[in-house]
Amino acid sequence: GILTNETRCLRCETVTAREETFLDLSLDIEQNSSITSCLKNFSSTETLNAEDKFFCDKCC
């Protein structure tokens, strides 16, 4: 499949999208959880800051 990874700058709202092909997904499976909830967790929004901070080419 193809996964689209989007990154949004919190300062200027610029969105950068990158497509990645994959053969399988590595999901964290917790006890008593559904595949649907695991997929939602996998694709949830993450805020990058400190050492993981995203540097925007438009405003930084």
ROGUZA-309234 format. One line per field, with one value per atom (N, C-alpha, C, O): residue number from 0; residue in one letter; x, y, z. Coordinates in steps of 0.2 Angstrom, whole numbers, m for minus. Layout:
BEGIN
pos NUM / ...
code a / ...
x X / ...
y Y / ...
z Z / ...
***
This chain:
BEGIN
pos 0 / 0 / 0 / 0 / 1 / 1 / 1 / 1 / 2 / 2 / 2 / 2 / 3 / 3 / 3 / 3 / 4 / 4 / 4 / 4 / 5 / 5 / 5 / 5 / 6 / 6 / 6 / 6 / 7 / 7 / 7 / 7 / 8 / 8 / 8 / 8 / 9 / 9 / 9 / 9 / 10 / 10 / 10 / 10 / 11 / 11 / 11 / 11 / 12 / 12 / 12 / 12 / 13 / 13 / 13 / 13 / 14 / 14 / 14 / 14 / 15 / 15 / 15 / 15 / 16 / 16 / 16 / 16 / 17 / 17 / 17 / 17 / 18 / 18 / 18 / 18 / 19 / 19 / 19 / 19 / 20 / 20 / 20 / 20 / 21 / 21 / 21 / 21 / 22 / 22 / 22 / 22 / 23 / 23 / 23 / 23 / 24 / 24 / 24 / 24 / 25 / 25 / 25 / 25 / 26 / 26 / 26 / 26 / 27 / 27 / 27 / 27 / 28 / 28 / 28 / 28 / 29 / 29 / 29 / 29 / 30 / 30 / 30 / 30 / 31 / 31 / 31 / 31 / 32 / 32 / 32 / 32 / 33 / 33 / 33 / 33 / 34 / 34 / 34 / 34 / 35 / 35 / 35 / 35 / 36 / 36 / 36 / 36 / 37 / 37 / 37 / 37 / 38 / 38 / 38 / 38 / 39 / 39 / 39 / 39 / 40 / 40 / 40 / 40 / 41 / 41 / 41 / 41 / 42 / 42 / 42 / 42 / 43 / 43 / 43 / 43 / 44 / 44 / 44 / 44 / 45 / 45 / 45 / 45 / 46 / 46 / 46 / 46 / 47 / 47 / 47 / 47 / 48 / 48 / 48 / 48 / 49 / 49 / 49 / 49 / 50 / 50 / 50 / 50 / 51 / 51 / 51 / 51 / 52 / 52 / 52 / 52 / 53 / 53 / 53 / 53 / 54 / 54 / 54 / 54 / 55 / 55 / 55 / 55 / 56 / 56 / 56 / 56 / 57 / 57 / 57 / 57 / 58 / 58 / 58 / 58 / 59 / 59 / 59 / 59
code g / g / g / g / i / i / i / i / l / l / l / l / t / t / t / t / n / n / n / n / e / e / e / e / t / t / t / t / r / r / r / r / c / c / c / c / l / l / l / l / r / r / r / r / c / c / c / c / e / e / e / e / t / t / t / t / v / v / v / v / t / t / t / t / a / a / a / a / r / r / r / r / e / e / e / e / e / e / e / e / t / t / t / t / f / f / f / f / l / l / l / l / d / d / d / d / l / l / l / l / s / s / s / s / l / l / l / l / d / d / d / d / i / i / i / i / e / e / e / e / q / q / q / q / n / n / n / n / s / s / s / s / s / s / s / s / i / i / i / i / t / t / t / t / s / s / s / s / c / c / c / c / l / l / l / l / k / k / k / k / n / n / n / n / f / f / f / f / s / s / s / s / s / s / s / s / t / t / t / t / e / e / e / e / t / t / t / t / l / l / l / l / n / n / n / n / a / a / a / a / e / e / e / e / d / d / d / d / k / k / k / k / f / f / f / f / f / f / f / f / c / c / c / c / d / d / d / d / k / k / k / k / c / c / c / c / c / c / c / c
x 4 / 0 / 4 / 10 / 1 / 4 / 2 / m4 / 6 / 5 / 7 / 13 / 3 / 4 / 6 / 1 / 12 / 14 / 14 / 17 / 9 / 9 / 12 / 10 / 15 / 18 / 16 / 17 / 13 / 11 / 15 / 16 / 17 / 21 / 16 / 11 / 17 / 12 / 13 / 8 / 18 / 19 / 15 / 11 / 17 / 14 / 9 / 6 / 7 / 2 / 4 / m1 / 10 / 12 / 12 / 14 / 9 / 9 / 13 / 13 / 17 / 22 / 19 / 18 / 19 / 16 / 21 / 25 / 22 / 27 / 24 / 21 / 24 / 21 / 26 / 32 / 24 / 29 / 25 / 19 / 28 / 26 / 27 / 32 / 23 / 24 / 21 / 16 / 24 / 21 / 17 / 12 / 19 / 15 / 16 / 20 / 12 / 12 / 14 / 11 / 18 / 19 / 15 / 16 / 10 / 5 / 7 / 9 / 6 / 6 / 0 / m5 / 0 / m7 / m7 / m3 / m12 / m13 / m18 / m23 / m18 / m23 / m30 / m31 / m34 / m42 / m43 / m47 / m39 / m40 / m42 / m40 / m45 / m47 / m42 / m38 / m42 / m38 / m40 / m35 / m46 / m48 / m45 / m42 / m45 / m42 / m34 / m31 / m31 / m24 / m22 / m17 / m26 / m25 / m26 / m22 / m31 / m32 / m26 / m24 / m24 / m18 / m12 / m8 / m11 / m5 / m5 / 0 / m11 / m12 / m14 / m16 / m13 / m15 / m10 / m4 / m12 / m8 / m3 / m4 / 3 / 9 / 12 / 13 / 13 / 16 / 24 / 26 / 27 / 35 / 38 / 36 / 42 / 45 / 52 / 54 / 55 / 62 / 67 / 67 / 70 / 74 / 71 / 74 / 64 / 61 / 57 / 54 / 59 / 55 / 56 / 62 / 51 / 51 / 53 / 50 / 58 / 60 / 57 / 59 / 53 / 49 / 54 / 57 / 54 / 58 / 55 / 58 / 48 / 45 / 46 / 47 / 46 / 47 / 53 / 54 / 56 / 62 / 69 / 74
y m6 / 0 / 6 / 6 / 12 / 18 / 22 / 23 / 25 / 29 / 36 / 37 / 41 / 48 / 50 / 51 / 53 / 56 / 64 / 66 / 67 / 74 / 77 / 75 / 83 / 87 / 94 / 97 / 97 / 104 / 108 / 106 / 114 / 119 / 122 / 125 / 122 / 126 / 133 / 137 / 136 / 143 / 146 / 150 / 143 / 146 / 141 / 143 / 135 / 131 / 128 / 125 / 128 / 125 / 117 / 114 / 113 / 106 / 103 / 105 / 98 / 95 / 87 / 84 / 84 / 78 / 73 / 75 / 67 / 62 / 56 / 53 / 53 / 46 / 41 / 41 / 35 / 30 / 23 / 22 / 19 / 13 / 8 / 8 / 3 / m2 / m9 / m9 / m14 / m21 / m23 / m27 / m20 / m22 / m16 / m12 / m16 / m11 / m14 / m19 / m10 / m13 / m9 / m3 / m13 / m10 / m12 / m18 / m7 / m9 / m12 / m9 / m18 / m22 / m23 / m26 / m19 / m20 / m25 / m26 / m28 / m33 / m30 / m24 / m34 / m32 / m26 / m22 / m25 / m19 / m22 / m28 / m18 / m20 / m18 / m13 / m21 / m19 / m11 / m7 / m10 / m3 / 2 / 7 / 1 / 6 / 6 / 11 / 0 / 0 / 4 / 8 / 4 / 8 / 15 / 20 / 17 / 24 / 27 / 32 / 23 / 25 / 26 / 30 / 21 / 21 / 28 / 31 / 30 / 36 / 42 / 47 / 42 / 48 / 54 / 53 / 60 / 66 / 66 / 64 / 68 / 68 / 75 / 77 / 78 / 85 / 84 / 81 / 86 / 86 / 92 / 98 / 91 / 97 / 95 / 89 / 100 / 98 / 95 / 98 / 90 / 86 / 84 / 83 / 82 / 79 / 85 / 83 / 91 / 97 / 97 / 95 / 98 / 99 / 106 / 111 / 106 / 113 / 114 / 111 / 120 / 121 / 125 / 130 / 123 / 127 / 134 / 138 / 135 / 141 / 147 / 153 / 145 / 151 / 150 / 155 / 145 / 144 / 145 / 145
z 0 / 0 / 0 / 0 / 0 / 1 / 7 / 8 / 11 / 17 / 15 / 13 / 17 / 16 / 23 / 27 / 23 / 30 / 29 / 25 / 33 / 32 / 38 / 44 / 37 / 43 / 42 / 36 / 47 / 47 / 52 / 58 / 49 / 53 / 58 / 55 / 64 / 69 / 68 / 71 / 65 / 65 / 59 / 59 / 53 / 47 / 43 / 38 / 46 / 44 / 37 / 34 / 35 / 29 / 30 / 35 / 25 / 25 / 20 / 14 / 23 / 19 / 18 / 24 / 13 / 12 / 9 / 4 / 11 / 8 / 8 / 13 / 2 / 1 / 2 / 0 / 6 / 7 / 6 / 8 / 2 / 0 / 6 / 9 / 7 / 12 / 10 / 6 / 13 / 12 / 18 / 18 / 24 / 30 / 35 / 34 / 40 / 45 / 52 / 54 / 56 / 63 / 67 / 69 / 70 / 75 / 82 / 83 / 87 / 94 / 96 / 95 / 97 / 99 / 107 / 110 / 109 / 117 / 118 / 114 / 124 / 126 / 126 / 128 / 124 / 123 / 119 / 120 / 114 / 109 / 102 / 101 / 98 / 92 / 87 / 88 / 81 / 75 / 73 / 72 / 74 / 72 / 77 / 74 / 83 / 88 / 87 / 88 / 85 / 84 / 78 / 78 / 73 / 67 / 68 / 65 / 72 / 74 / 78 / 77 / 82 / 86 / 82 / 83 / 77 / 72 / 68 / 67 / 66 / 62 / 66 / 63 / 72 / 76 / 75 / 73 / 77 / 76 / 82 / 88 / 80 / 85 / 84 / 79 / 90 / 90 / 91 / 96 / 86 / 87 / 90 / 88 / 95 / 98 / 101 / 101 / 104 / 107 / 101 / 96 / 103 / 98 / 92 / 87 / 92 / 87 / 83 / 78 / 84 / 81 / 73 / 71 / 70 / 63 / 61 / 64 / 56 / 54 / 47 / 42 / 47 / 41 / 36 / 39 / 30 / 25 / 23 / 21 / 25 / 23 / 28 / 26 / 34 / 39 / 44 / 48 / 44 / 49 / 46 / 49
***
